[in-house]
Amino acid sequence: MQIDDAEIQQIVKRVVSQVMGLEKTTTVQPTPQPVTPPKAESQPSAKKVVAIGSDHGGFDLKEILKPELTAQGFEVIDVGTANSKDAVDYPDFALEVALLVSGGKAWRGIVVDGAGIGSCIVANKVPGIRAGLAYDYSSAVNSREHNDTNVLTLGAGLIGINLAKQIVKTWLSTEFGGGRHARRVDKIIAIEKKFLK
């Protein structure tokens, strides 16, 4: 039995609601409730730029995601790597993506390596970057709504293609929640400024 992305989103939302206490577990729903996608940020007439990069372990997934991004209306800047045959170092590509985002040449950035952790660490060393590793629908939403992440990292060795596509689409279309989360993001920015030399 194959489950499509909409069904996965519906299941995840239902489970998250139950775990968070937003929905009583004893509630019986006669028909599945449609999934409400996160509110999309309004896009100006000019295409938004998404920088993408990977090491050799993330190359294949990066190549799959690029046409998905284009189909969603984004301009894509690919910083490499150019193939999956030659071993390369993920810090080089994570840095390039982070610099494009922090420098204002890209609206958002995506870095794919084997686990997504190393690239996340590297990107977060660049002032102005709030990188987050997402591994499912909920972590993609949370990283945007609560943390206003501007770089997404993915672990190609840990997630499948359909899940990666869902994460990217969700992450790019989820707005920052503001409110109490803005206060917390402001504190992150203040900490970063404190240690800049």
C-alpha positions as CSV (number, residue, x, y, z in Angstrom):
1,M,0.0,0.0,0.0
2,Q,1.4,3.4,-1.0
3,I,0.5,6.6,0.9
4,D,0.7,9.9,-0.9
5,D,2.1,13.1,0.6
6,A,-1.3,14.6,1.4
7,E,-2.2,11.5,3.4
8,I,1.1,11.6,5.2
9,Q,0.6,15.2,6.1
10,Q,-2.9,14.4,7.4
11,I,-1.7,11.6,9.6
12,V,1.2,13.6,11.0
13,K,-1.1,16.6,11.8
14,R,-3.6,14.3,13.5
15,V,-0.8,12.6,15.6
16,V,0.8,15.9,16.5
17,S,-2.6,17.3,17.6
18,Q,-3.1,14.3,19.8
19,V,0.3,14.5,21.3
20,M,0.1,18.2,21.9
21,G,-3.3,17.8,23.6
22,L,-5.1,19.8,20.9
23,E,-7.3,16.8,20.0
24,K,-8.6,14.2,22.5
25,T,-7.5,10.7,21.6
26,T,-11.0,9.5,22.2
27,T,-12.5,11.7,19.5
28,V,-13.7,9.6,16.6
29,Q,-13.8,11.3,13.3
30,P,-16.2,9.7,10.8
31,T,-14.3,11.1,7.8
32,P,-10.7,12.3,7.5
33,Q,-10.2,16.0,7.9
34,P,-8.5,17.8,5.0
35,V,-5.0,18.9,5.8
36,T,-4.7,22.7,5.8
37,P,-1.3,23.6,4.4
38,P,0.8,26.3,6.1
39,K,0.0,29.8,5.0
40,A,2.2,30.6,2.0
41,E,4.2,33.8,2.3
42,S,3.1,36.4,-0.3
43,Q,5.5,36.3,-3.2
44,P,6.4,39.5,-5.1
45,S,6.4,39.4,-8.9
46,A,10.1,38.7,-9.0
47,K,11.1,35.1,-8.4
48,K,12.6,34.4,-5.0
49,V,16.0,32.8,-5.1
50,V,16.8,29.6,-3.3
51,A,20.5,28.6,-3.0
52,I,21.1,24.9,-2.9
53,G,24.3,22.8,-2.3
54,S,25.4,19.4,-1.3
55,D,28.3,17.2,-0.8
56,H,28.7,13.9,-2.7
57,G,26.4,12.1,-0.3
58,G,23.6,14.6,-0.9
59,F,24.2,15.1,-4.7
60,D,21.5,12.8,-6.0
61,L,18.8,14.3,-3.7
62,K,19.9,17.8,-4.5
63,E,19.5,17.1,-8.2
64,I,16.0,15.7,-7.6
65,L,15.0,18.8,-5.6
66,K,16.2,21.4,-8.1
67,P,13.4,20.9,-10.6
68,E,10.9,20.7,-7.8
69,L,12.0,24.2,-6.6
70,T,11.8,25.6,-10.2
71,A,8.3,24.1,-10.6
72,Q,7.3,25.9,-7.4
73,G,8.4,29.2,-9.0
74,F,11.8,29.7,-7.4
75,E,15.0,30.7,-9.1
76,V,17.7,28.2,-8.1
77,I,21.4,28.9,-7.5
78,D,23.3,25.6,-7.3
79,V,26.7,26.0,-5.6
80,G,27.7,22.3,-6.1
81,T,29.0,19.7,-5.8
82,A,28.9,18.8,-9.5
83,N,28.9,15.1,-9.1
84,S,28.5,12.2,-6.6
85,K,31.7,10.4,-7.7
86,D,34.3,12.6,-6.1
87,A,34.3,12.8,-2.3
88,V,34.1,16.5,-1.2
89,D,33.7,18.3,2.1
90,Y,30.2,19.4,3.2
91,P,31.5,22.5,5.0
92,D,32.5,24.1,1.7
93,F,29.0,23.9,0.2
94,A,27.2,24.7,3.4
95,L,29.3,27.8,3.7
96,E,28.6,28.9,0.1
97,V,24.8,28.5,0.6
98,A,24.9,30.4,4.0
99,L,26.9,33.2,2.5
100,L,24.4,33.7,-0.4
101,V,21.6,33.9,2.1
102,S,23.3,36.1,4.7
103,G,24.5,38.4,1.8
104,G,21.0,38.8,0.5
105,K,21.6,37.1,-2.8
106,A,19.3,34.3,-1.9
107,W,16.0,34.4,0.0
108,R,16.5,30.9,1.5
109,G,19.1,28.1,1.3
110,I,19.0,24.3,1.3
111,V,22.0,22.1,2.0
112,V,22.0,18.3,1.6
113,D,24.6,16.0,3.1
114,G,24.5,12.5,4.5
115,A,22.9,13.3,7.8
116,G,22.3,17.1,7.6
117,I,23.9,17.7,11.0
118,G,27.3,18.9,9.9
119,S,26.0,21.3,7.3
120,C,23.6,22.7,9.9
121,I,26.5,23.4,12.2
122,V,28.6,25.0,9.5
123,A,25.7,27.2,8.2
124,N,25.0,28.4,11.8
125,K,28.6,29.8,12.1
126,V,27.7,32.4,9.5
127,P,26.2,35.6,11.0
128,G,22.6,36.1,10.1
129,I,21.9,32.4,9.5
130,R,19.4,30.4,11.4
131,A,19.8,26.9,10.0
132,G,17.7,24.0,11.0
133,L,17.8,20.3,10.2
134,A,14.4,18.9,9.3
135,Y,13.6,15.2,9.1
136,D,9.8,15.3,8.9
137,Y,6.8,17.5,8.3
138,S,6.6,18.7,11.9
139,S,10.3,19.7,12.2
140,A,10.0,21.6,8.9
141,V,7.0,23.6,10.1
142,N,8.4,24.2,13.6
143,S,11.8,25.4,12.3
144,R,10.0,28.1,10.3
145,E,7.1,29.0,12.6
146,H,9.1,29.1,15.8
147,N,12.7,29.7,14.7
148,D,12.4,31.7,11.4
149,T,15.1,29.5,9.8
150,N,16.5,30.7,6.6
151,V,18.6,27.7,5.8
152,L,17.3,24.1,5.7
153,T,19.6,21.1,6.0
154,L,18.6,17.6,5.0
155,G,20.2,14.2,5.5
156,A,20.0,12.3,2.3
157,G,21.0,9.1,4.0
158,L,18.2,9.4,6.5
159,I,15.1,10.4,4.5
160,G,13.5,9.3,1.3
161,I,12.8,11.3,-1.8
162,N,9.1,11.9,-1.2
163,L,9.6,13.0,2.4
164,A,12.4,15.3,1.3
165,K,10.1,16.9,-1.3
166,Q,7.4,17.3,1.3
167,I,9.8,18.9,3.8
168,V,11.2,21.4,1.3
169,K,7.7,22.4,0.1
170,T,6.4,22.8,3.6
171,W,9.5,24.7,4.8
172,L,9.4,27.1,1.9
173,S,5.7,27.8,2.4
174,T,5.5,28.2,6.1
175,E,5.5,31.7,7.6
176,F,7.3,32.7,10.7
177,G,4.8,32.8,13.6
178,G,6.0,36.0,15.2
179,G,4.5,36.8,18.6
180,R,6.2,35.0,21.5
181,H,8.5,33.3,18.9
182,A,9.8,36.7,17.7
183,R,11.0,37.5,21.2
184,R,12.9,34.2,21.2
185,V,14.4,34.8,17.8
186,D,15.5,38.3,18.9
187,K,17.3,36.6,21.8
188,I,19.1,34.3,19.3
189,I,20.2,37.3,17.3
190,A,21.4,39.1,20.4
191,I,23.5,36.2,21.4
192,E,25.0,36.0,17.9
193,K,25.8,39.7,18.0
194,K,27.4,39.4,21.5
195,F,30.0,36.9,20.2
196,L,30.7,38.6,16.8
197,K,34.2,40.1,16.8
